Amino acid sequence: MTTAIGTSDLPSPKDYGLPDELDIARLAAVYFTGFPAKQESGAYSPEVISAAETKPSYESAKIPKSNYKLTEPGGYSPILLPALPLVPSYESPKIPGSAAYLSIREIRGDFPILSEKVDGKNLIWFDNAATTQKPKQVIERLKYFYEHENSNVHRGAHTLAARATDAFELAREKTARFLGAKGKENIVFVRGTTEGINLVAQSFVKPLLRPGDEIILTHLEHHANIVPWQIIAEETRAVIRVAPVDDTGQIIVSEYARLFNPRTKFAAATHVSNALGTVAPVRELIGIAHSYRVKILIDGAQSVAHVPLDVTALDADFFVFSGHKIFAPTGIGALYGKEDLLGAARPYQGGGNMIADVTFERTIYQKAPEKFEAGTGNIADAVGLGAALDYVSWVGIERIAAYEHELLQYGTEALRSVNGLTLIGTAADKASILSFVLKGHDNAEVGKYLSRAGIAVRAGHHCAQPILRRFGLEGTVRPSIAFYNTFDELARLKEVLLELTR
């Protein structure tokens, strides 16, 4: 139905977790903030679609007792019920303009832990770069799996095996669609970003290396995108070379390009820095690597939940991420690889599920992705990852990116007003991270003080010591945001820091 709302009926900023001073009409016209865009006539006429009709949910799903065969375009899944026309789109999620409108209050209602009290205070979760909270749709999906589908996957001759296999493989297809991969054959389920990087290092890159060969990294990397390369470099006597960053924390692309030479065999780069929030120019980094016929891995742990992705358009050779960074369970993640590269890589581990035939004389392996999934995988949490990607796609990653950008700008200005506070990482292109140090106060002390006010942040080196040492630091305080955070929460962060510095 269409409902006209007069300008006098426009909700106040406080109704949606916005500070009073914000221009609500401007935000309404551009960002996902929970109310419709203003029309030329001065009236508000959104097409209102009930969230109960469109939101992924298991509460009313009726699961057929048969027909668990995967179907196009997305296959069978209870999260798509009750109406297939309302399946979240992976192709072009729309910024508000004519579709359903969501409020931050509504979104927060989907995350039960956000109602938690900490020492009698309302929980403010600003530790999203470490792990994100889980919506009830993911929690319910896990419950549904264990109550109705639990079985090992593949080769089972019984109904539950078919159900579990279909759910597991559908999650793989959802992951491929979310990343913009050509097909589910490009997706290997792993425990997370760290295992994915180690897999590529051991299975694909190590066999290429000879003494004196080089691997190029950037100064922004998380330890997980440094140590696996150090291990294989030590084993093969290869050399690691590092692209520098400027004083804002952005990669100096010209210096990165100068590192490439005939000895370069591989490159790896983060998409978004977990310590600074810098968004690296990955399209340019990939293009430079390919101009030297060098393959490259992109660490998407901190980008997957915050920016739109299309690994095919980027021409990434490998892309890795962790489910728990995008509202899915822990212990599950995905490695994207181009089909020919996965085909060329040797198995990472040996065991069941990854073999086509075994004798004591030789083994014939399955094709990718099964070739890299030895043993019983994390089936339920892979299904939970599929549910999380459904949820993010339903909200719309473009809407998430736009709203979080506004949060980041507001938070940046709020923290700059705190005496003695220095923001670390000020690149023009940033996402989700507000790292800082506070003069006269130890990072751990600041973290504990904020915790007593119910505010959860990370304080330490964030497993990214090289980039922090580039700025002369051993650690920072790191608030990190997600799309369920609010402007009021950022205002509260500033207020508590002002109390600490008085």
C-alpha positions in Angstrom: 0.0 0.0 0.0 1.0 3.6 -0.4 0.8 5.9 2.6 1.2 9.7 2.4 3.0 11.3 5.4 3.0 15.0 5.9 6.1 16.9 6.8 4.7 17.5 10.3 4.5 13.7 10.7 8.2 13.2 10.1 9.7 11.4 13.1 12.2 13.2 15.2 15.9 12.3 15.0 15.7 10.8 18.5 13.1 8.3 17.3 15.8 6.7 15.1 18.8 7.0 17.3 19.9 10.3 15.7 21.2 13.4 17.5 18.9 16.4 17.4 21.3 18.5 15.4 21.3 16.2 12.4 19.5 17.2 9.2 16.9 14.5 9.2 15.4 15.5 5.9 18.8 15.2 4.1 19.5 11.8 5.7 16.0 10.7 4.8 16.6 11.5 1.2 19.9 9.7 0.9 20.6 7.2 3.6 19.0 4.1 5.1 17.7 5.7 8.3 14.2 4.4 8.6 12.0 6.9 6.9 11.0 7.7 3.3 12.7 10.2 1.0 11.0 13.6 0.6 9.1 14.0 -2.6 9.0 17.2 -4.7 5.4 17.9 -3.6 6.5 18.1 0.0 4.6 15.1 1.0 6.1 11.7 1.8 4.7 8.8 -0.2 6.7 5.6 0.4 5.6 2.2 -0.8 5.3 0.6 2.5 6.1 -3.1 2.7 5.8 -4.8 6.0 9.0 -6.2 7.3 7.1 -9.3 8.5 6.3 -10.0 4.8 9.9 -9.6 3.5 12.3 -10.3 6.3 14.1 -13.6 6.3 12.4 -15.7 8.9 12.0 -19.3 10.1 9.1 -18.6 12.4 6.4 -19.4 9.9 8.4 -21.5 7.4 6.6 -24.7 6.4 9.2 -27.2 5.1 8.0 -29.7 2.5 8.6 -33.3 3.6 10.1 -34.0 0.1 11.7 -32.2 -2.8 14.9 -30.9 -1.4 16.5 -30.6 -4.8 18.3 -27.4 -5.5 16.5 -25.2 -8.0 17.2 -22.0 -9.9 17.7 -19.1 -9.2 18.8 -19.7 -5.7 17.7 -23.1 -4.8 15.4 -24.3 -2.0 15.8 -22.8 1.5 13.4 -22.2 4.3 14.8 -18.7 4.7 13.2 -17.8 1.4 9.7 -18.7 2.5 6.9 -17.9 2.5 7.1 -16.0 -0.8 9.8 -16.6 -3.4 9.2 -13.2 -5.2 10.6 -11.5 -2.0 13.9 -13.4 -2.1 16.7 -10.9 -1.3 18.5 -9.8 -4.5 22.3 -10.4 -4.8 22.5 -8.3 -8.0 21.6 -4.7 -7.2 20.2 -4.0 -3.7 18.5 -0.6 -3.9 19.2 2.5 -1.8 15.9 3.8 -0.4 13.7 5.4 -3.1 10.8 3.1 -3.7 11.4 -0.1 -1.8 10.6 -1.1 1.8 12.0 1.2 4.5 13.7 0.0 7.6 14.4 1.8 10.9 17.5 1.4 12.9 15.2 0.5 15.8 13.7 -2.4 13.7 17.2 -3.6 12.7 18.4 -3.5 16.3 15.4 -5.6 17.3 16.7 -8.4 15.2 19.9 -8.7 17.4 18.9 -10.0 20.8 22.3 -9.3 22.5 21.9 -5.6 21.8 19.3 -5.5 24.6 21.9 -6.9 27.1 22.9 -5.0 30.2 26.5 -4.7 31.2 27.0 -3.7 34.9 23.5 -2.3 34.7 24.3 -0.2 31.6 22.9 -0.7 28.1 25.4 -2.6 26.0 27.0 -0.5 23.2 28.8 -2.9 20.9 31.7 -1.1 19.3 33.9 -4.2 18.9 32.6 -5.2 15.4 36.0 -5.5 13.8 36.7 -8.3 16.2 33.4 -10.0 15.8 29.8 -9.0 14.9 26.7 -9.9 16.7 24.1 -12.3 15.3 20.6 -11.6 14.2 17.8 -13.9 15.4 17.3 -15.0 11.8 20.8 -16.7 11.9 20.2 -18.0 15.4 16.9 -19.5 14.3 18.5 -21.0 11.2 21.0 -22.9 13.4 18.2 -24.1 15.6 16.2 -25.2 12.6 19.2 -27.1 11.2 19.8 -29.1 14.4 16.1 -29.8 14.9 15.2 -30.8 11.3 18.2 -31.3 9.1 21.2 -32.5 11.1 23.3 -35.0 9.3 26.6 -35.4 7.6 26.6 -34.2 4.0 27.1 -36.0 0.6 26.7 -39.7 -0.1 24.1 -40.3 2.5 21.2 -42.5 1.3 18.6 -41.1 3.8 16.4 -38.0 3.9 18.3 -36.1 6.5 21.5 -36.4 4.6 19.7 -35.0 1.5 18.3 -32.1 3.6 21.7 -31.3 5.2 23.5 -31.6 1.8 21.0 -29.3 0.1 21.3 -26.7 2.9 25.1 -26.9 2.9 25.4 -26.5 -0.9 22.8 -23.8 -1.0 24.9 -21.8 1.5 27.9 -22.2 -0.9 25.8 -20.9 -3.8 24.6 -17.9 -1.6 28.2 -17.1 -0.8 29.1 -17.2 -4.5 26.2 -14.9 -5.4 27.0 -12.5 -2.5 30.7 -12.2 -3.7 29.8 -12.0 -7.4 31.6 -15.2 -8.2 30.8 -17.1 -11.4 29.6 -20.2 -9.5 29.6 -22.1 -6.3 32.6 -24.1 -7.6 34.7 -21.0 -6.9 33.9 -21.2 -3.1 35.8 -23.3 -0.6 34.4 -23.4 3.0 37.2 -22.8 5.5 37.2 -21.9 9.2 37.8 -18.3 8.4 40.2 -15.8 6.8 43.3 -17.2 8.5 42.7 -20.7 7.3 41.9 -19.4 3.8 45.2 -17.5 3.5 47.1 -20.5 4.8 45.4 -22.7 2.3 46.4 -20.5 -0.6 50.0 -20.1 0.8 50.6 -23.8 1.1 48.5 -25.2 -1.8 49.1 -22.7 -4.5 52.0 -20.3 -3.8 54.6 -22.5 -2.0 55.0 -24.9 -5.0 55.8 -21.8 -7.2 58.6 -20.5 -5.1 62.4 -20.9 -5.5 65.2 -19.2 -3.6 65.2 -15.5 -4.2 61.6 -15.3 -5.4 59.5 -12.5 -3.9 56.0 -12.1 -2.4 54.6 -8.5 -2.1 52.5 -7.5 0.9 51.5 -4.0 2.2 52.2 -2.3 5.5 48.5 -2.5 6.4 48.3 -6.2 6.8 46.8 -8.2 9.7 49.2 -10.8 11.2 47.1 -13.5 9.4 48.2 -12.0 6.1 51.8 -11.8 7.1 52.7 -15.0 9.0 51.6 -17.6 6.5 53.8 -15.9 3.9 56.7 -15.8 6.3 56.4 -19.5 6.9 56.6 -20.5 3.3 59.3 -17.9 2.5 61.4 -19.4 5.3 60.8 -22.9 3.9 61.7 -21.9 0.3 64.2 -19.1 0.9 61.9 -16.6 -0.8 61.8 -12.9 0.1 58.9 -10.7 1.4 58.7 -7.1 0.2 56.4 -4.6 1.7 54.6 -1.6 0.1 54.6 1.5 2.4 51.8 3.7 3.5 51.7 7.5 3.8 51.0 9.5 7.0 47.2 9.0 6.6 47.6 5.3 6.4 46.9 4.8 2.7 49.1 2.6 0.5 51.5 4.5 -1.7 50.5 2.9 -5.0 53.5 4.2 -6.9 55.8 2.5 -4.4 53.7 -0.7 -4.5 54.1 -0.8 -8.3 57.9 -0.3 -8.0 58.2 -3.5 -6.0 57.2 -5.8 -8.9 59.9 -7.4 -10.9 60.6 -10.7 -12.7 61.2 -12.4 -9.4 57.8 -11.5 -8.0 55.6 -14.6 -7.7 52.6 -13.5 -5.7 51.0 -10.6 -3.9 48.5 -10.2 -1.1 46.7 -7.2 0.3 44.0 -6.3 2.7 40.9 -4.6 1.4 40.1 -2.7 4.6 42.7 -2.3 7.5 41.4 -3.8 10.7 43.6 -1.3 12.7 43.0 1.9 10.8 39.9 1.4 8.7 41.8 2.4 5.5 40.1 1.1 2.3 42.9 0.0 0.1 42.6 0.7 -3.7 42.3 -3.0 -4.4 41.2 -2.6 -8.0 44.4 -0.7 -8.8 46.5 -3.1 -6.8 45.0 -6.1 -8.7 45.6 -4.4 -12.0 49.2 -3.7 -11.2 49.8 -7.3 -10.1 48.2 -8.6 -13.3 50.2 -6.3 -15.5 53.2 -8.3 -14.3 51.4 -11.6 -14.6 51.4 -12.0 -10.8 48.4 -13.5 -9.0 47.0 -11.7 -5.9 45.0 -12.6 -2.8 42.6 -10.0 -1.2 41.9 -10.2 2.5 38.3 -9.3 2.8 37.8 -9.9 6.5 37.0 -6.2 7.3 35.4 -5.3 4.0 32.8 -8.1 3.5 30.2 -6.6 5.8 30.8 -2.9 4.9 31.3 -2.4 1.2 29.7 -3.8 -2.0 31.8 -6.6 -3.5 32.1 -8.2 -6.9 35.1 -10.4 -7.1 34.6 -11.1 -10.8 34.5 -7.4 -11.7 37.6 -6.8 -9.5 39.3 -9.7 -11.2 40.6 -10.9 -7.9 42.5 -14.2 -8.1 41.7 -15.2 -4.5 39.4 -13.5 -1.9 38.9 -14.6 1.7 36.6 -13.6 4.5 35.3 -14.9 7.9 31.7 -15.4 8.6 31.8 -14.0 12.1 32.7 -10.6 10.7 29.4 -10.5 8.7 26.9 -11.5 11.4 27.4 -15.3 10.9 28.7 -17.9 13.4 32.3 -18.3 14.3 34.4 -21.1 12.8 33.2 -20.6 9.2 34.5 -18.6 6.3 35.0 -18.8 2.6 37.8 -18.7 0.1 37.0 -17.6 -3.4 39.4 -18.7 -6.1 39.3 -18.6 -9.8 38.5 -22.0 -11.1 41.8 -22.6 -13.0 43.8 -21.5 -9.9 41.9 -23.8 -7.6 42.3 -26.6 -10.1 46.1 -26.0 -10.2 46.5 -25.9 -6.4 47.4 -29.1 -4.6 45.3 -30.4 -1.7 45.8 -28.6 1.6 44.9 -31.6 3.9 44.1 -35.2 3.2 41.2 -37.3 4.4 37.6 -38.2 3.7 35.3 -36.2 1.4 38.1 -34.8 -0.7 38.9 -38.0 -2.6 37.4 -39.7 -5.6 39.3 -42.9 -5.2 41.9 -44.3 -2.9 44.2 -47.4 -3.0 47.4 -47.9 -1.1 49.3 -47.0 -4.2 47.6 -43.8 -5.2 44.8 -41.3 -4.6 42.6 -39.5 -7.1 41.2 -36.2 -5.7 37.9 -34.6 -6.2 37.8 -31.4 -8.1 37.6 -28.0 -6.3 36.0 -27.1 -4.0 35.7 -30.6 -2.5 39.5 -31.1 -3.0 40.1 -28.6 -0.2 37.4 -29.8 2.3 38.9 -32.8 3.9 36.8 -34.4 6.7 33.5 -33.3 8.1 33.1 -29.6 7.7 31.3 -27.0 9.8 28.0 -27.8 8.2 25.6 -26.0 10.5 27.6 -22.8 10.6 28.0 -22.8 6.8 24.2 -22.9 6.7 24.2 -20.1 9.3 26.6 -18.1 7.0 24.0 -18.5 4.2 21.4 -17.1 6.5 23.6 -14.1 7.5 24.2 -13.3 3.8 20.5 -13.5 3.2 20.0 -10.9 6.0 22.7 -8.5 4.7 21.3 -8.8 1.2 17.8 -8.1 2.4 18.9 -4.9 4.1 21.1 -4.0 1.1 24.9 -3.6 1.3 24.7 -0.2 -0.5 22.4 1.0 2.2 24.7 -0.4 4.9 27.7 1.3 3.4 25.9 4.6 3.1 24.6 4.6 6.6 27.9 3.5 8.1 29.7 6.2 6.2 27.5 8.8 7.9 28.2 7.1 11.3 31.9 7.2 10.6 31.9 10.9 9.7 29.8 11.8 12.8 32.0 9.7 15.0 35.2 11.2 13.6 34.1 14.7 14.4 32.8 13.7 17.8 36.1 12.1 18.8 38.1 15.0 17.5 36.4 17.3 20.0 37.9 15.3 23.0 41.0 17.0 24.3 44.2 14.9 24.1 42.6 12.3 21.7 44.5 11.6 18.4 42.8 9.5 15.7 45.1 7.0 14.1 44.4 6.4 10.4 42.9 9.4 8.6 42.9 8.2 5.0 40.2 9.8 2.8 38.7 6.5 2.1 37.9 4.7 5.3 35.4 2.2 6.7 34.1 1.3 10.1 37.2 1.9 12.3 37.8 4.8 14.7 41.2 3.9 16.3 42.6 6.5 18.7 45.1 7.1 21.5 44.3 9.4 24.5 47.2 11.4 25.9 48.0 10.6 29.5 45.9 7.4 29.5 46.9 3.8 28.9 44.9 2.1 26.2 43.8 -0.7 28.5 42.7 1.9 31.1 40.5 3.6 28.5 39.0 0.3 27.4 38.1 -0.7 31.0 36.7 2.8 31.7 34.4 2.5 28.6 33.4 -1.0 29.6 32.2 0.2 33.0 29.8 2.5 31.0 28.6 -0.5 28.9 30.7 0.4 25.9 32.7 -2.5 24.4 35.8 -1.6 22.4 39.1 -3.3 21.6 42.3 -2.0 23.2 45.7 -3.4 22.1 47.6 -4.1 18.9 44.7 -5.7 17.0 47.1 -8.4 15.5 48.5 -5.6 13.3 51.7 -4.6 15.0 53.6 -3.5 11.9 51.2 -0.8 10.8 50.8 0.5 14.4 54.6 0.7 14.7 54.6 2.7 11.5 52.9 5.3 13.5 55.1 4.9 16.5 52.6 3.0 18.6 52.2 -0.4 20.2 48.4 -0.3 20.4 45.3 1.9 20.2 41.7 2.0 21.5 39.6 0.8 18.6 35.8 1.4 18.4 34.5 -0.2 15.3 31.0 0.2 13.9 28.3 -1.8 12.2 25.0 -1.0 10.7 23.1 -1.6 13.9 25.0 1.1 15.7 23.5 4.6 16.2 24.6 8.2 16.3 23.4 8.3 19.9 25.8 5.5 20.8 28.7 7.5 19.2 27.5 10.6 21.2 27.6 8.5 24.3 31.2 7.3 23.5 32.2 10.9 23.3 30.5 11.8 26.5 32.2 9.0 28.5 35.6 10.0 27.1 35.0 13.6 28.1 34.2 12.3 31.6 37.5 10.4 31.7 39.6 13.4 30.6 38.1 16.0 33.0 
